[in-house]
Amino acid sequence: MKSPALLLPIAFLLITNTVQAKTIHISPDIRLGEHDGYGLQLGVKDVMWLDTVFISIGKIEGESTGIYTDSYRKEKVHTYRLGGQYAFDRAKVHKVQLELGLSKYSGRYYNYNNLSKEHYKSDGISYSTSYVYQATDTFGLRAGVEFNFFGPFSTPRVFDTTVNAALGFTISI
């Protein structure tokens, strides 16, 4: 199966209806939670009825040990989303971002009591929402939350879900 990341640029071009953008949107972020990571948004401004339309890619990874058992978990989650930003005031200072897309989970689970080792891979749905404070015409601050949902019993995680906070900034050039 081809990577879902290849589908995002095609979907992005179809939604924007244009290749001549007035302004480019760039927004790097860091993701904090049980596992840490990073992400990047690339898009164009003033498309259709939205302030910005963008693609978003990201990665979180980390290691954890069991609290009650002798276990160890190493995990990675890659996200590929399509999103939009909408200004909900006349001054266009306060904005909201909504993103929806795919997530790919890969992880290893070790149990030291019975010396077992398990590998997990799963595809899922990724959703994110953020608040943007547009400080100037070209610079804004962004804070949000990201959810990644995987199939039941497809990961060693409780509820097969990851939740992370995202902090970043936006630049329009």
C-alpha positions as CSV (number, residue, x, y, z in Angstrom):
1,M,0.0,0.0,0.0
2,K,1.2,3.5,-0.9
3,S,1.9,6.0,1.9
4,P,-1.1,8.2,2.7
5,A,1.3,11.2,2.6
6,L,1.2,10.9,-1.2
7,L,-2.5,11.5,-1.3
8,L,-2.4,14.7,0.7
9,P,-0.8,17.0,-1.9
10,I,-3.3,15.8,-4.5
11,A,-6.3,16.4,-2.2
12,F,-4.7,19.8,-1.2
13,L,-4.6,20.9,-4.9
14,L,-8.1,19.8,-5.6
15,I,-9.5,21.7,-2.6
16,T,-7.6,24.9,-3.2
17,N,-8.8,25.2,-6.8
18,T,-5.8,27.3,-7.6
19,V,-2.0,27.0,-7.8
20,Q,-1.5,30.8,-7.6
21,A,-1.6,31.6,-4.0
22,K,-1.4,35.1,-2.7
23,T,0.1,34.1,0.7
24,I,1.8,30.9,1.9
25,H,1.0,29.6,5.4
26,I,3.7,27.8,7.4
27,S,3.3,26.6,10.9
28,P,5.7,24.4,12.8
29,D,4.7,22.9,16.2
30,I,5.9,20.7,19.0
31,R,3.6,18.1,20.5
32,L,3.6,17.3,24.2
33,G,1.9,14.5,26.1
34,E,2.7,11.0,27.1
35,H,5.1,11.0,24.1
36,D,6.6,14.0,22.4
37,G,7.0,15.0,18.8
38,Y,6.7,17.6,16.1
39,G,4.6,18.7,13.2
40,L,4.4,21.1,10.3
41,Q,1.5,22.7,8.4
42,L,1.9,24.0,4.9
43,G,-0.9,25.8,3.0
44,V,-2.3,28.8,1.2
45,K,-4.4,31.7,2.6
46,D,-7.7,33.1,1.4
47,V,-9.1,30.0,-0.3
48,M,-12.8,29.5,-0.7
49,W,-14.6,30.8,2.5
50,L,-11.6,29.8,4.7
51,D,-8.8,32.0,6.0
52,T,-6.3,29.2,5.3
53,V,-6.3,25.6,3.8
54,F,-3.3,23.4,4.7
55,I,-1.9,20.0,4.9
56,S,-0.4,18.9,8.2
57,I,2.2,16.1,8.9
58,G,3.6,15.1,12.2
59,K,5.3,12.5,14.3
60,I,5.2,11.5,18.0
61,E,7.3,8.8,19.5
62,G,8.4,7.7,22.9
63,E,9.1,4.9,25.4
64,S,7.4,4.0,28.6
65,T,7.6,1.3,31.3
66,G,4.7,-0.4,33.0
67,I,3.5,0.8,36.4
68,Y,2.3,-2.5,37.8
69,T,4.2,-5.0,35.7
70,D,7.6,-5.4,34.3
71,S,6.9,-4.2,30.8
72,Y,8.3,-1.8,28.3
73,R,6.7,-0.1,25.3
74,K,8.3,1.8,22.4
75,E,5.9,3.6,20.0
76,K,5.7,5.9,17.0
77,V,2.6,7.6,15.5
78,H,2.7,9.4,12.1
79,T,-0.1,11.8,11.2
80,Y,-1.3,13.0,7.8
81,R,-4.1,15.6,7.9
82,L,-6.0,18.1,5.8
83,G,-7.2,21.2,7.6
84,G,-8.7,24.6,7.5
85,Q,-8.5,27.8,9.5
86,Y,-11.4,30.2,10.1
87,A,-11.3,33.7,11.6
88,F,-14.3,34.1,13.8
89,D,-14.1,37.9,14.4
90,R,-14.1,40.9,12.1
91,A,-10.6,41.9,13.0
92,K,-9.3,38.4,12.1
93,V,-7.3,38.2,15.3
94,H,-9.0,35.1,16.8
95,K,-9.0,32.0,14.6
96,V,-9.8,28.3,14.9
97,Q,-8.2,25.4,13.0
98,L,-9.8,22.0,12.4
99,E,-7.9,19.1,10.9
100,L,-8.9,15.5,9.9
101,G,-6.8,12.8,8.4
102,L,-5.0,9.5,8.9
103,S,-2.6,8.2,11.5
104,K,-0.2,5.3,11.4
105,Y,0.8,3.5,14.6
106,S,3.8,1.2,15.0
107,G,5.0,-0.1,18.3
108,R,6.7,-2.8,20.3
109,Y,5.6,-4.2,23.6
110,Y,8.0,-6.2,25.9
111,N,6.8,-8.1,29.0
112,Y,9.8,-9.1,31.1
113,N,7.7,-11.5,33.3
114,N,7.1,-14.1,30.6
115,L,9.7,-12.8,28.2
116,S,7.2,-12.0,25.4
117,K,7.7,-9.5,22.7
118,E,4.9,-8.2,20.5
119,H,4.9,-5.9,17.5
120,Y,1.9,-3.8,16.6
121,K,0.9,-1.8,13.5
122,S,-2.3,-0.1,12.9
123,D,-3.9,2.6,10.8
124,G,-6.4,5.0,12.3
125,I,-8.1,8.4,12.2
126,S,-6.4,11.6,13.3
127,Y,-8.2,14.8,14.5
128,S,-6.9,18.1,15.7
129,T,-8.3,21.4,16.7
130,S,-6.3,24.6,17.6
131,Y,-6.8,28.2,18.6
132,V,-4.7,30.8,16.8
133,Y,-4.1,34.3,18.1
134,Q,-3.0,36.4,15.1
135,A,-0.6,38.9,16.7
136,T,0.3,40.6,13.4
137,D,-0.6,40.1,9.7
138,T,2.3,37.7,9.3
139,F,2.8,36.1,12.8
140,G,0.4,34.1,15.0
141,L,0.6,31.9,18.1
142,R,-1.1,28.5,18.0
143,A,-2.2,26.1,20.8
144,G,-4.3,23.0,20.3
145,V,-5.0,19.3,21.0
146,E,-4.5,16.2,18.8
147,F,-6.4,12.9,19.0
148,N,-5.4,9.7,17.2
149,F,-7.9,6.8,17.2
150,F,-6.9,3.2,16.2
151,G,-9.0,0.1,15.9
152,P,-10.0,-1.9,19.0
153,F,-7.2,-4.0,20.4
154,S,-4.8,-3.0,17.7
155,T,-2.3,-1.4,20.0
156,P,-1.1,-2.1,23.6
157,R,-2.5,1.3,24.6
158,V,-5.6,1.8,26.8
159,F,-8.6,2.7,24.5
160,D,-6.2,2.5,21.5
161,T,-5.9,6.3,21.5
162,T,-3.2,8.9,21.8
163,V,-3.8,12.5,23.0
164,N,-1.2,15.3,22.7
165,A,-1.1,19.1,23.1
166,A,0.4,21.1,20.2
167,L,2.1,24.4,20.6
168,G,3.4,26.4,17.7
169,F,3.3,29.5,15.6
170,T,2.1,30.6,12.2
171,I,3.9,32.6,9.6
172,S,2.3,34.0,6.4
173,I,4.7,35.0,3.6
